[in-house]
Amino acid sequence: MSKMMDTYARQPVTFEKGEGIWLWAKDGKKYLDALSGVAVNGLGHTHPKLIKAINEQISRLIHVSNVYHIAEQERLAEKLTAISYMDNVFFCNSGCEANEAAIKLARLFGHQKGIDTPEIIVMEKAFHGRTMATLSATGNRKTQAGFEPLVGGFIRAAFDDLEAIQQIASRKNNVVAILVEPIQGEGGINIPNNIQNYLKGLRAVCDEHDWLLMFDEVQSGIGRTGKWFAHQHTSVQPDVMTLAKGLGSGVPIGACLAKGRASKVFTPGKHGSTFGGNPLATAAGFATLTIIEEDKLCSHASKMGALINEEFTKHLKDCPQVKVIRNLGLMIGIELDHPCGDLTKLALNEGLLINVTAEKVIRLLPPLVINDMEVKELAERLSQVIKNFLAK
Ligand SMILES: *Cc1c(COP(=O)(O)O)cnc(C)c1O
């Protein structure tokens, strides 16, 4: 019996080493990793430049307290604000923590302007994490069930529905922010019908009512969609943005970025973290961004995303049960007309690491470094698994 708490339905495999998009299990079997540890290993496994940077940092300094200045985090903050056009950053250790920071920031912003019971608009099918506040913000009853009482102060609206936001605006005067994933990940790779119009519409309501527009880019950020951040496919600039997953290439790190008035909300003592932004994590973050830039991985992800869509469309064109194949860069969803959770195991047997989310959506989040040949191999092999599954 495992001594681990029973929080995961684990697949029966243990990995020993990795290289690029490939992983090897203890029994020697080779797997194509089309999940990247859920959008974490954007550089693939054991990227030589990343290992060099992390090794160099570990041999010099791993951790010092945030009561001191930390050069490595200043350097990452410079880089992150430059590529995002944001003003400043709070570093933490995960996606839910980044969202906790955003939620606290929004509430404090409300209190500072005299709103005593601030509320934040969140979306149906959203995923923001597993801490009490972030699971309360999450739009999935399964994540919440059994943990009531939930944290209050959230109002739910349908995703990609500007009218729903307008309605809330017309009847509430204590809203302080909208928290939204520009593309929903866990919710099923849901891309707004017109992302420019949707985010622009959200920006307009926020400006009209002095709310903060907060983007959760924990999954969609760091090159995943073919831009540094998914919202950069539009002209819209958020007031707050949260990051984690791909930022440290596997070294735990999260970030909450703010701009303009949102960047002046926190003052000493209002928020903090023991590990957040330590030298090791921020060196890994800086190396990740540097490598993505040097190796032009954003535009590469964009090209590979288009190729993946093309290849799967070709292989699955005669399957009426495949409803739609959608992607923005390397955030890919293949939606079937019925639940397909079993596919994860079937693909694993064939040496393919994938994920099924929202019951019917095959989710692919391959490393940004995946190449043409590997895309074609993935599409061919996974399409066969899907066809076998559909034929049963
Ligand atoms: C994964 C995810 C989170 C939570 O991140 P953790 O690091 O697991 O806490 C939050 N928001 C989005 C959009 C995510 O995909």
The ligand as an ORCA input file, in Angstrom:
! r2SCAN-3c Opt
* xyz 0 1
  C      -3.347     24.587    -13.326
  C      -4.096     25.843    -13.230
  C      -4.208     26.544    -12.003
  C      -3.688     25.994    -10.700
  O      -2.310     25.857    -10.705
  P      -1.581     25.021     -9.531
  O      -0.133     25.274     -9.777
  O      -1.967     23.586     -9.717
  O      -2.071     25.560     -8.251
  C      -4.859     27.758    -12.009
  N      -5.380     28.264    -13.134
  C      -5.292     27.634    -14.313
  C      -5.865     28.266    -15.530
  C      -4.672     26.395    -14.400
  O      -4.621     25.749    -15.566
*
